[in-house]
């Protein structure tokens, strides 16, 4: 027989939803009567006309209590060692029936002709332990859900913290590397007091740290023009190098000075948008560049470029940011050393011809004292 559920929408009915009272009785009329008034009182019921049908119901549904005719109990007990709370209906509820109920392991015995209220009271009594257990199970289930939610939240937080720690460690390691490179660069160029040797040493250092690349260092002149100070050719055609460098000197240093910081262009679109005057010559290249600025004055501009299939390392921009300041300070020092015998307003720009080495005041003592 199909389960018959209550239509009551109370919280108690919802608690018993999908949990049934089994009514097992060979008489259809009696079975229907019991099921009808139990459903009317808020119980969900399932009927069984035989012990076999009752066993199937126990196997396929969650049954909290059962009203079973005495004649069916032995066979039902044989099928299921563990039964829910059973209210036995006996032809006569006397002392002998009570003894049989004890031997069959049922929780209560009623006369077949008992009143509805009496049967309802017996069912409610039989259901109390099961409902308490069900309530505990529901509380435990809710607690498990909350614990699982907390575990998932904690897991997400731990993953986020791990990602943050990894990122922070990576940034710290990069900063340490940058500081180490800056210290190495400072020590290397400290001894360079000739402009040509300073440019050569600087480009050699950059190539050693960033890999093989084309490198151009431009110097400003007092007239406002820019000249090529040093150049390293890696993969450009030698035949067109001079023409290319003339075009780059006319456009690139001014743009790098306008940017005011280290720039990096990895795509053809970025090169065309940011270096329009030079893109025809270097459109196939990945580019990094910076201006060496000291006390508001641009003393040099450096551009590194190579085929886009070999991009620059991720740390390149941070590294060049640090090195540009050191290079600018050393350029300023070289200029100061070469022109110390002259008033500052007469000092030449890096792109101007330097005074002869024999001039008075060149390389005076104490020139090393103010480097960086």
CORCORSUL-V649834 format. One record per run of one state. SS is the DSSP state (alpha for helix, beta for strand, coil for the rest). FROM is the first residue (numbers start at 1). TO is the last residue. If there is no record, write none. Layout:
ss=(SS | SS)
from=(FROM | FROM)
to=(TO | TO)
This chain:
ss=(coil | beta | coil | alpha | coil | beta | coil | alpha | coil | beta | coil | alpha | coil | beta | alpha | coil | beta | coil | alpha | coil | beta | coil | alpha | coil | alpha | coil | beta | coil | beta | coil | alpha | coil | beta | coil | alpha | coil | alpha | coil | beta | coil | beta | coil | alpha | coil | alpha | coil | alpha | coil)
from=(1 | 4 | 5 | 11 | 16 | 19 | 25 | 28 | 41 | 45 | 49 | 51 | 61 | 62 | 70 | 80 | 85 | 91 | 95 | 105 | 108 | 112 | 116 | 190 | 195 | 211 | 214 | 221 | 226 | 233 | 238 | 260 | 263 | 266 | 268 | 275 | 279 | 283 | 285 | 295 | 297 | 308 | 316 | 339 | 344 | 347 | 367 | 371)
to=(3 | 4 | 10 | 15 | 18 | 24 | 27 | 40 | 44 | 48 | 50 | 60 | 61 | 69 | 79 | 84 | 90 | 94 | 104 | 107 | 111 | 115 | 189 | 194 | 210 | 213 | 220 | 225 | 232 | 237 | 259 | 262 | 265 | 267 | 274 | 278 | 282 | 284 | 294 | 296 | 307 | 315 | 338 | 343 | 346 | 366 | 370 | 372)
